[in-house]
Amino acid sequence: MKKAIVINKGDVIPKETYYLLIVDSSTSMRHLSNSTISGVNEQIDNIRNLEREFPDQKYHMSFIHFNNKVTIEYFNKPSSSIKDINESNYNCSGTTALLDAIGVGVRTLNEKISSKILSGEASAVVVIITDGEENASLEFDSNKVKNMIVELQDTNKWTFTFIGANIDSISTATKYGIDKSNVMQFSGDVNSNSRVYKSMNRSFASRAASMDIGYFDSKDFLHEEDKDLTTK
């Protein structure tokens, strides 16, 4: 269970959330294509529902997928203009430029919203999903990514969540500077992959409800019971 909510009355609660979803689209993810497309579309629906339930909170979503190349499918779209994805938006092939995807995505988002982060007007949630190790990045290495993530996490306005299969997710996330409290392990099968997106929906719903009553903590995102979604 998540910890009890504590109200921090002196805190500024961000009214805007910028959600960056980074998903592996290398060859090894091909058998998960349909469940990934369904899962991303669930995320889109969930964002729309949260805005209806909590009209004071505004959401902008970005979707990046990667193989040996990084593809920005859309960036900083308000919920009203996000369209569902399909096979033409998400097609698996190639190798795994994980670090380039994180580096390009986070750098681009930070350039767009850094002033809003500093003012307390906005917060950011970055979710990274991969079923394997980095093996193809050209621009970013783990040190560059770690330095960037640590600096942004220290603002207490950026939440980074790492979700991995077929790797030691905690070790990998720690190497990239991501707080281990927001790390999830899943299995490389359809059932486990589908559960990942349902978990994200729960986490966003809890986060929105907490913010609605005046509580915000960037490190408090994943439900404890959702940190291991491997198929038993």
C-alpha positions in Angstrom: 0.0 0.0 0.0 1.0 3.6 -0.5 2.0 5.6 2.5 -0.5 7.8 4.3 -1.0 11.2 2.8 0.5 14.1 4.7 -0.5 17.7 3.8 2.4 20.0 3.3 0.5 23.3 3.4 3.4 25.5 2.6 4.1 23.7 -0.6 3.2 25.0 -4.0 1.2 22.3 -5.8 1.9 22.3 -9.6 -1.2 22.7 -11.7 0.4 21.4 -14.9 1.8 17.9 -15.4 4.1 17.1 -18.4 4.1 13.4 -19.0 6.9 11.9 -21.1 6.4 8.2 -22.0 9.5 6.5 -23.5 8.9 3.0 -24.8 11.3 0.4 -26.3 10.4 -0.5 -29.9 13.3 -2.7 -30.7 12.9 -6.2 -32.4 12.6 -7.9 -29.0 9.4 -6.0 -28.3 7.6 -7.2 -31.4 5.6 -9.8 -29.7 4.3 -7.1 -27.3 3.3 -4.7 -30.0 -0.5 -5.1 -29.6 -0.4 -4.9 -25.8 1.9 -1.9 -26.0 -0.4 0.0 -28.4 -3.4 -0.8 -26.1 -1.4 0.2 -23.1 -0.3 3.6 -24.5 -3.9 4.3 -25.6 -5.0 3.4 -22.0 -2.6 6.1 -20.8 -4.1 8.6 -23.2 -7.7 7.8 -22.0 -6.5 8.0 -18.4 -5.0 11.5 -18.9 -8.3 12.7 -20.4 -10.3 11.2 -17.5 -8.0 12.8 -14.9 -8.6 16.2 -16.4 -12.3 15.7 -16.2 -12.2 14.5 -12.6 -9.7 17.2 -11.5 -10.4 20.2 -13.7 -7.8 22.4 -11.9 -5.1 20.0 -13.1 -3.8 20.2 -16.7 -1.9 17.5 -18.6 0.4 17.5 -21.6 1.7 14.2 -22.9 4.7 13.3 -25.0 5.3 9.8 -26.6 8.8 8.7 -27.7 9.7 5.2 -28.9 13.1 3.9 -29.8 15.1 1.2 -31.4 18.5 2.2 -32.9 16.8 5.5 -33.7 14.8 7.8 -31.4 11.3 8.7 -32.7 9.4 11.5 -31.2 5.8 10.5 -32.1 4.3 13.6 -30.5 5.4 16.2 -27.9 3.7 18.2 -25.2 0.2 17.6 -26.6 -2.7 18.8 -24.4 -5.1 16.0 -23.5 -7.8 17.3 -25.9 -5.5 16.9 -29.0 -3.9 13.5 -28.3 -4.9 10.8 -30.7 -4.7 7.1 -30.1 -1.8 5.3 -31.6 -1.9 2.3 -33.9 0.4 0.0 -35.9 1.6 3.0 -38.0 2.8 4.8 -34.8 4.5 1.9 -33.1 6.4 -0.7 -35.2 9.2 -2.8 -33.7 12.6 -3.5 -35.3 16.3 -2.8 -34.8 18.4 -2.5 -31.7 18.2 -0.5 -28.4 19.3 3.1 -28.1 17.9 3.4 -24.6 20.2 6.2 -23.4 19.7 8.3 -26.5 15.9 8.1 -26.1 16.1 9.1 -22.4 18.7 11.9 -23.1 16.9 13.4 -26.1 13.4 13.2 -24.5 14.4 14.6 -21.2 16.6 17.3 -22.6 13.9 18.4 -25.1 11.2 18.5 -22.4 13.4 20.4 -19.9 14.1 23.0 -22.6 10.4 23.6 -23.0 9.3 23.7 -19.4 12.3 24.6 -17.2 10.8 28.1 -16.4 7.5 26.5 -15.3 9.4 24.0 -13.2 11.3 26.8 -11.4 8.2 28.8 -10.7 6.4 25.8 -9.3 3.8 26.0 -11.9 4.5 22.6 -13.5 5.9 19.2 -12.7 7.1 16.4 -15.0 6.7 12.6 -15.0 9.0 10.5 -17.1 8.2 6.8 -17.6 10.8 4.6 -19.3 9.8 1.1 -20.4 12.3 -1.4 -21.9 12.8 -5.1 -22.2 16.5 -5.1 -22.6 19.9 -3.5 -22.2 21.2 -0.4 -24.0 23.3 -1.4 -27.0 23.0 1.3 -29.7 23.2 4.9 -28.4 25.5 7.4 -30.1 25.0 10.7 -28.3 24.4 9.8 -24.6 26.2 7.6 -22.2 25.1 6.6 -18.7 27.1 9.4 -17.0 25.4 12.1 -19.1 22.0 10.7 -18.5 22.7 10.2 -14.8 23.9 13.8 -14.3 20.9 15.2 -16.0 18.4 13.0 -14.1 19.9 13.7 -10.7 19.9 17.4 -11.3 16.2 17.4 -12.3 15.1 15.0 -9.5 16.7 17.4 -7.0 14.1 20.0 -8.0 11.4 17.8 -6.4 9.3 18.5 -9.5 10.5 15.7 -11.8 9.5 12.1 -11.3 11.5 9.4 -13.1 10.1 5.8 -13.3 12.1 3.0 -14.8 10.3 -0.2 -15.9 12.4 -3.1 -17.1 12.2 -6.7 -18.2 15.0 -9.3 -18.7 17.4 -7.0 -16.9 18.1 -6.0 -13.3 15.9 -3.0 -13.3 17.0 -1.6 -9.9 20.7 -1.8 -10.8 20.1 -0.2 -14.3 17.9 2.6 -12.9 20.4 3.4 -10.2 23.2 3.6 -12.8 21.1 6.2 -14.6 20.4 8.2 -11.4 16.8 7.1 -11.0 15.5 6.7 -7.4 15.0 3.0 -6.7 11.6 3.8 -5.1 10.2 4.3 -8.6 11.5 1.2 -10.3 9.3 -1.6 -11.6 10.2 -5.1 -12.9 8.0 -6.9 -15.4 8.2 -10.0 -17.5 8.6 -9.9 -21.3 5.1 -11.4 -21.9 1.7 -9.9 -22.9 0.0 -10.3 -19.5 2.8 -8.6 -17.6 3.2 -5.9 -20.2 -0.5 -5.1 -20.0 -0.3 -4.9 -16.2 2.4 -2.3 -16.5 0.0 0.2 -18.0 -2.7 -0.5 -15.6 -0.2 0.2 -12.8 0.6 3.5 -14.4 -3.1 4.4 -14.5 -3.3 3.7 -10.7 -0.2 5.7 -10.0 -1.4 8.7 -11.9 -4.9 8.5 -10.3 -3.4 8.4 -6.8 -1.0 11.3 -7.6 -3.9 13.4 -9.0 -6.0 12.7 -5.9 -3.2 13.6 -3.6 -2.4 16.8 -5.4 -6.1 17.7 -5.3 -5.9 17.8 -1.5 -2.6 19.7 -1.3 0.0 16.9 -1.2 2.9 16.5 -3.7 6.0 14.4 -3.5 7.9 13.6 -6.7 9.3 10.4 -5.2 6.0 9.0 -4.1 4.6 7.6 -7.4 4.5 3.9 -7.7 2.3 1.7 -5.5 4.5 -0.7 -3.5 2.6 -3.7 -4.7 3.2 -2.7 -8.3 7.0 -2.7 -8.2 7.2 -6.4 -9.1 4.8 -7.3 -12.0 6.7 -10.3 -13.2 4.7 -13.3 -14.1 4.8 -15.8 -11.3 
